[in-house]
Amino acid sequence: MRGIEYRGVAAVDGPIVVARRRENSFYGETVLVRDRFGAPRTGRIVDVSDDACVIQIFGSTTGLSLDEASVEYLERPMELRVSDGLLGRIFNGLGKPIDGYPELYSSKLVNVNGYPINPYARVYPRDFIQTGISAIDGMNTLIRGQKLPVFSGNGLPHNRLTAQIIRQAKILSADEEFVMVFAGMGIKYDVARFFIETFERSGVLSRVVMFLSLADAPSIERIITPRCALTAAEYLAYERNKHVLVVMTDMTNYCEALREISTTRGEVPGRKGYPGYLYSDLAELYERAGKIKGSTGSITQIPILTMPNDDISHPIPDLTGYITEGQIVLDRELSQRGVYPPVAGLPSLSRLMKDGIGEGMTRDDHKDVSSQLFAAYSKVKGIRNLAAIIGEEELSEVDRLYLKFGELFESKFLTQGEDENRSIADTLDLGWALLSILPRNELYRLKPELIEKYLAAAVAKTGIGSAEAAEAH
């Protein structure tokens, strides 16, 4: 049954329609705009004044006539229907099923814009998530309830890495499995197909909810896609007490859509043409992660963004880094040398790592091993630059040991198969074995008692260490 319709609109400009304001219209209200034949187009109010309102249409405005179009105000924000039946389903960017199955059978509708979480209600994240990937588990640990983005570039294997994380992620301190919410914004069909087939092959599709706004869908739809996904995640986490892993790709496409709308509305541009409210808009999404009192569930976010021209100072990665708790940076040079996953050792970090590792959570040596690996790999970078100037034969014996360490760190520690699932113990033992190549006096971040406890055992277990050190000599 239709409500009251208002005939005629004042202007149509791309996806933007300007109409006469109804008395009780509000920001974010859902609106139906119909053409002369009665075909509806869904939109939402993005600006209001005393006499007019600006409506953003999720689709094409082709065929809308100023005189013959009509506007119906639905008096509610954009909502998503939620239930346990979300799992195993595939929706478009607006939350409509595209998997051939009917709409969810549920009367529960939830505002996709979410509600602010009282900071007092938040629980500090501390539970270690084992991804089975040494570069992450050992040095940039993911914590349950954290938001840890992947900074990548065009052509780098961020999709393969993320799919591996989704397949392998588990919480060591609990038996519960993760459920996954996947949001694809402006992604190509082959990328969507890759994730669907990966989930099917690994048997996790029944635990995944997918929201796909493909590249041929209206770019404006990308604004709603992550909000629908996070609404589904909040329901599963805080009402159904599940541990939810949210993957959002590609945040760069989301920001491009935001810039497109801002330009169409004639707003004053900020850095590189993006709107001045880009920071607060991204924060609205990223801050919908975490744990809250009264629920045993959690939301852990892994947003993926491709850095334009691999520029980490670009506004999108720059602002994302301020809001989130670290970043996993993929390195093009490592990828070109065949390293998978090509996680850059030095720019990557996890700000919550210190609170989720150590005795009782991972292992008592985790913090020290990670710190020593960072320090040693940092020194490798400097020695490589020096060797490029004076030649490797002019380096000291210790410097040559560092070069050997750097080579093995990239080929043994960083590099692993897509289906290789390393335990945190295996990762730490591998780190110890690589550090054994260096002289003892260079291991200044490791406690002597830890060296005695783990070093020899790790070399014996992995078979790495003494032979490589002798070769470097």
C-alpha positions in Angstrom: 0.0 0.0 0.0 1.4 3.4 -1.0 1.6 6.4 1.2 1.2 10.0 0.3 3.0 11.0 -2.9 4.2 14.5 -3.7 4.1 15.2 -7.5 7.0 16.9 -9.2 10.7 17.5 -8.3 12.7 20.7 -8.6 15.9 19.3 -10.2 17.7 16.1 -11.3 21.5 16.1 -11.4 23.1 12.7 -11.9 22.1 10.5 -8.8 20.8 13.6 -7.0 17.2 14.7 -6.9 16.0 17.9 -5.3 12.4 17.8 -4.1 10.0 19.9 -2.0 10.5 19.1 1.7 7.7 17.4 3.6 7.1 18.8 7.1 8.7 15.9 9.1 11.4 14.9 6.6 14.8 14.0 8.3 18.3 13.3 7.3 18.8 9.7 6.3 15.1 9.1 5.6 14.3 6.5 3.0 12.4 7.8 -0.1 10.8 6.3 -3.1 11.0 8.4 -6.3 8.7 7.1 -9.1 8.8 8.0 -12.8 5.8 8.6 -15.0 5.1 4.8 -15.2 5.2 4.3 -11.5 8.5 2.5 -11.4 10.1 3.1 -8.0 13.7 4.1 -7.3 15.0 3.9 -3.8 16.9 6.9 -2.3 17.7 8.6 0.9 17.7 12.2 2.1 21.2 13.5 2.4 20.5 17.2 3.0 17.5 19.3 4.1 16.6 23.0 4.2 13.5 24.9 5.2 11.8 24.3 1.8 13.7 21.5 0.0 15.5 18.3 0.5 18.3 16.6 -1.5 17.7 12.9 -2.3 20.4 10.5 -3.2 19.1 7.8 -5.6 20.6 4.3 -5.5 20.6 3.7 -9.2 19.9 5.6 -12.4 17.8 8.7 -12.6 17.3 8.3 -16.4 13.7 8.8 -17.4 12.7 11.0 -14.4 10.7 14.1 -15.4 10.6 17.2 -13.3 6.8 17.5 -13.7 5.7 13.8 -13.8 8.0 12.3 -11.1 6.5 11.7 -7.7 8.1 11.4 -4.3 6.9 9.2 -1.4 8.5 9.7 2.0 8.7 6.4 4.0 9.3 8.1 7.4 12.0 5.6 8.4 15.7 5.3 7.8 17.2 2.7 5.5 16.8 -0.7 7.3 18.1 -4.3 6.9 16.0 -7.3 7.7 18.0 -9.6 10.1 17.8 -13.1 11.5 20.0 -16.2 11.9 19.1 -16.9 8.3 21.7 -14.3 7.2 24.4 -16.9 7.3 25.1 -18.6 4.0 23.3 -15.8 2.0 24.5 -13.4 -0.7 22.9 -9.9 -1.0 23.5 -6.9 -3.2 24.8 -3.7 -1.8 21.4 -2.6 -0.5 20.7 -5.9 1.3 18.4 -7.5 -1.3 19.0 -11.2 -2.0 20.9 -12.1 -5.2 21.5 -15.8 -4.6 18.2 -17.0 -6.0 16.6 -17.5 -2.6 13.7 -15.4 -1.1 13.9 -12.5 1.3 14.7 -13.4 4.9 11.6 -14.5 6.9 11.9 -12.1 9.8 10.0 -9.1 11.2 13.2 -7.6 12.7 14.3 -4.5 10.8 17.5 -2.6 11.9 18.7 0.9 11.0 21.8 0.4 8.7 23.4 3.5 10.1 23.9 1.8 13.4 23.9 3.5 16.8 26.8 5.0 18.7 28.4 2.7 21.3 28.9 4.2 24.7 32.7 4.2 25.3 32.0 2.9 28.9 30.3 -0.1 27.4 33.3 -1.2 25.4 35.5 -4.0 26.5 39.2 -3.7 25.8 40.3 -6.3 23.2 42.8 -8.9 24.5 42.2 -12.2 22.8 44.8 -13.4 20.3 43.5 -14.5 16.9 45.7 -17.1 15.2 45.6 -16.5 11.4 48.2 -19.2 10.7 50.3 -16.5 8.8 53.7 -15.9 10.4 54.0 -12.3 9.2 50.8 -11.4 11.0 50.8 -13.8 14.0 54.4 -13.2 14.9 54.9 -9.5 14.3 51.5 -7.8 13.6 49.2 -9.8 15.8 45.4 -9.6 15.2 43.3 -9.2 18.4 39.6 -10.1 18.7 37.7 -6.8 18.5 40.5 -5.0 16.6 40.2 -3.1 13.3 43.4 -3.9 11.4 43.3 -2.8 7.7 45.3 -4.2 4.8 47.1 -1.4 2.8 47.7 -2.8 -0.7 48.1 -1.8 -4.3 46.7 -2.8 -7.6 47.9 -6.2 -8.6 49.0 -7.3 -5.2 47.6 -10.5 -3.6 45.4 -8.8 -0.9 42.4 -10.9 -1.9 44.3 -14.2 -1.6 45.7 -13.1 1.8 42.3 -12.1 3.1 40.7 -15.3 1.9 43.5 -17.2 3.7 42.8 -15.3 6.9 39.1 -16.0 6.7 39.7 -19.7 6.2 42.3 -20.1 9.0 41.4 -17.5 11.7 40.6 -19.0 15.1 40.8 -17.9 18.7 43.2 -20.0 20.8 41.5 -19.2 24.1 38.0 -20.3 23.0 36.4 -23.1 21.0 33.9 -20.9 19.1 34.4 -20.5 15.4 34.2 -17.2 13.6 31.3 -16.2 11.3 32.3 -13.9 8.5 30.6 -10.9 7.0 32.1 -9.9 3.6 31.3 -6.5 2.0 32.5 -6.0 -1.6 32.3 -2.4 -2.9 32.9 -1.8 -6.6 34.7 -5.1 -7.0 34.9 -6.9 -10.3 32.9 -10.0 -11.0 36.0 -12.3 -11.0 37.0 -11.0 -7.6 33.5 -11.8 -6.2 33.6 -15.2 -7.9 37.0 -15.9 -6.3 35.7 -15.3 -2.8 32.5 -17.3 -3.3 34.5 -20.3 -4.7 37.1 -20.0 -2.0 34.4 -20.1 0.7 32.7 -23.1 -1.0 35.9 -25.1 -1.4 36.9 -24.6 2.2 33.5 -25.3 3.5 33.0 -22.0 5.3 30.3 -20.6 3.0 27.6 -21.6 5.5 29.2 -19.3 8.0 29.6 -16.3 5.7 27.2 -13.4 4.8 28.1 -11.6 1.6 27.1 -8.1 0.5 28.3 -7.5 -3.1 28.1 -4.2 -4.9 29.8 -5.1 -8.1 31.7 -2.7 -10.5 28.7 -2.5 -12.8 26.3 -1.5 -10.0 25.6 2.2 -9.4 28.5 3.7 -7.6 26.2 5.3 -5.2 25.2 1.9 -3.9 28.7 1.5 -2.5 27.9 4.0 0.3 25.3 1.7 1.8 27.1 -1.6 1.3 29.5 -1.5 4.3 26.6 -0.1 6.5 24.4 -3.1 5.6 27.4 -5.5 6.3 28.2 -3.9 9.6 24.5 -4.0 10.6 24.4 -7.7 9.9 27.7 -8.1 11.9 26.3 -6.2 14.9 23.2 -8.4 15.0 25.2 -11.6 14.9 27.8 -10.3 17.4 25.7 -8.5 20.0 22.4 -10.2 19.8 23.4 -13.7 18.7 26.8 -13.7 20.7 28.9 -14.8 17.8 32.5 -13.8 17.0 32.3 -12.0 13.7 35.1 -11.2 11.3 34.2 -8.4 8.9 36.1 -8.0 5.6 35.4 -4.8 3.6 37.0 -4.4 0.1 37.8 -2.0 -1.5 37.6 1.0 0.8 39.2 3.1 -1.9 36.1 2.4 -4.1 33.9 3.5 -1.2 35.8 6.8 -0.8 35.6 7.4 -4.6 31.8 7.1 -4.5 31.8 9.5 -1.5 33.8 12.0 -3.6 31.5 11.6 -6.5 28.5 12.5 -4.4 30.2 15.4 -2.8 31.2 16.8 -6.2 27.6 16.4 -7.5 26.3 18.3 -4.5 28.7 21.1 -5.1 30.5 20.8 -1.7 33.8 22.5 -1.1 36.5 19.8 -1.7 39.3 18.9 0.7 42.5 17.0 0.0 42.6 15.6 -3.6 39.0 16.4 -4.0 37.6 14.2 -1.2 35.0 15.8 1.1 36.2 17.4 4.3 34.1 14.9 6.3 36.0 11.9 4.9 37.6 11.3 8.3 34.4 11.3 10.3 32.6 9.2 7.6 35.3 6.5 7.7 35.3 6.6 11.5 31.5 5.9 11.4 32.3 2.6 9.8 35.6 1.6 11.5 34.3 2.4 15.0 31.5 -0.2 14.6 34.1 -2.9 15.6 34.9 -4.1 19.1 33.4 -5.9 22.1 30.7 -4.6 24.5 29.6 -5.4 28.0 26.6 -7.7 28.2 27.5 -9.7 25.1 30.1 -12.5 24.5 30.2 -11.7 20.8 32.7 -9.4 19.1 33.3 -7.7 15.7 36.8 -7.8 14.3 37.4 -5.7 11.1 39.8 -6.2 8.3 39.2 -3.3 5.8 41.2 -3.6 2.5 42.2 -0.5 0.6 44.3 -0.2 -2.5 46.6 2.8 -2.2 46.5 4.9 -5.4 50.0 4.8 -6.9 51.1 2.8 -3.8 51.1 6.1 -1.9 50.7 5.5 1.8 50.4 9.2 2.4 47.2 9.4 0.2 44.2 10.7 2.1 42.5 7.3 2.3 45.3 5.2 3.9 46.4 8.3 5.8 43.1 8.9 7.5 42.4 5.1 7.9 45.7 4.8 9.8 44.6 7.5 12.3 41.3 5.7 13.0 42.4 2.0 13.1 44.7 0.2 15.4 47.6 -0.4 13.0 47.9 -1.7 9.4 49.2 -4.6 7.4 51.1 -3.1 4.4 51.8 -5.2 1.3 55.1 -4.5 -0.5 55.3 -4.5 -4.3 59.0 -5.3 -4.4 58.6 -8.4 -2.2 55.7 -9.5 -4.4 57.8 -9.1 -7.5 60.5 -11.3 -5.9 57.9 -14.1 -5.4 57.3 -13.6 -1.6 53.8 -14.5 -0.5 52.3 -12.9 1.5 54.4 -9.8 0.7 53.9 -8.2 4.1 56.3 -5.3 4.5 58.2 -5.9 7.7 58.7 -2.3 8.9 55.7 -0.2 7.9 53.3 -2.8 9.2 52.2 -2.8 12.9 49.5 -3.8 15.3 48.9 -1.3 18.1 46.9 -3.8 20.2 49.5 -6.6 19.8 51.1 -6.0 23.2 47.9 -6.6 25.0 47.1 -10.0 23.4 50.4 -11.8 23.5 52.7 -13.3 26.2 52.3 -16.1 28.7 48.9 -17.5 29.0 47.8 -16.0 25.6 50.5 -17.0 23.1 54.0 -17.8 24.6 56.2 -16.0 27.1 58.8 -15.2 24.4 56.5 -13.7 21.8 57.0 -10.0 22.6 60.8 -10.3 22.8 61.1 -12.4 19.6 58.9 -10.0 17.7 60.9 -7.0 18.9 64.2 -8.6 18.0 63.0 -9.6 14.5 61.9 -6.1 13.9 65.2 -4.7 15.1 67.3 -7.2 13.0 65.2 -6.7 9.8 65.5 -2.9 10.2 69.3 -3.2 10.3 69.2 -5.5 7.2 67.6 -2.6 5.3 70.4 -0.2 6.2 73.1 -2.8 5.4 71.6 -3.5 2.0 71.7 0.2 1.1 75.4 0.3 2.2 76.2 -2.8 0.2 74.7 -1.2 -2.9 77.3 1.6 -2.5 80.5 -0.1 -1.4 79.9 -3.7 -2.5 79.0 -6.7 -0.4 82.7 -7.9 -0.3 83.6 -4.8 1.7 81.1 -5.5 4.5 82.1 -6.8 7.9 81.5 -10.4 8.9 78.6 -9.3 11.1 77.0 -7.3 8.3 77.2 -10.3 6.0 75.4 -12.4 8.7 72.7 -9.8 8.7 72.3 -10.0 5.0 72.0 -13.8 5.3 69.4 -13.3 8.0 67.4 -10.9 5.8 67.4 -13.3 2.9 66.2 -16.2 5.0 63.7 -14.0 6.9 62.0 -13.2 3.6 62.2 -16.7 2.1 61.4 -18.7 5.2 59.5 -16.5 7.7 57.5 -14.2 5.4 57.0 -16.7 2.6 54.5 -19.5 3.1 51.9 -21.4 1.0 48.3 -20.2 0.6 47.1 -23.4 2.4 49.9 -23.4 5.0 48.5 -22.9 8.5 51.3 -22.3 11.0 50.7 -22.5 14.7 52.0 -19.6 16.8 54.5 -22.0 18.3 55.8 -22.9 14.8 56.1 -19.2 13.9 58.0 -18.3 17.1 60.3 -21.3 16.7 61.1 -20.3 13.1 61.9 -16.8 14.4 64.3 -18.2 17.0 66.0 -20.3 14.4 66.6 -17.3 12.1 67.9 -15.2 14.9 70.4 -18.0 15.7 72.3 -16.9 12.6 73.3 -13.7 14.3 76.0 -13.4 17.0 74.7 -13.6 20.6 75.8 -10.1 21.4 73.4 -8.8 18.6 70.4 -10.4 20.3 70.1 -7.5 22.7 66.3 -7.5 22.9 66.2 -11.1 24.1 66.5 -12.1 27.8 69.3 -14.6 28.4 67.0 -17.1 30.1 64.7 -17.1 27.0 67.7 -17.7 24.7 68.7 -20.7 26.8 65.1 -22.0 26.9 64.2 -21.7 23.2 67.2 -21.1 20.8 68.8 -24.5 20.6 65.5 -26.3 20.6 64.2 -24.1 17.7 67.3 -24.8 15.6 67.0 -28.5 16.2 63.2 -28.4 15.4 63.5 -26.4 12.2 66.9 -27.4 10.9 67.7 -23.7 10.2 70.5 -21.8 11.8 74.0 -23.3 12.2 74.5 -24.3 8.6 73.3 -20.9 7.3 75.6 -19.1 9.7 78.6 -21.1 8.6 77.8 -20.4 5.0 77.7 -16.7 5.6 81.1 -16.9 7.2 
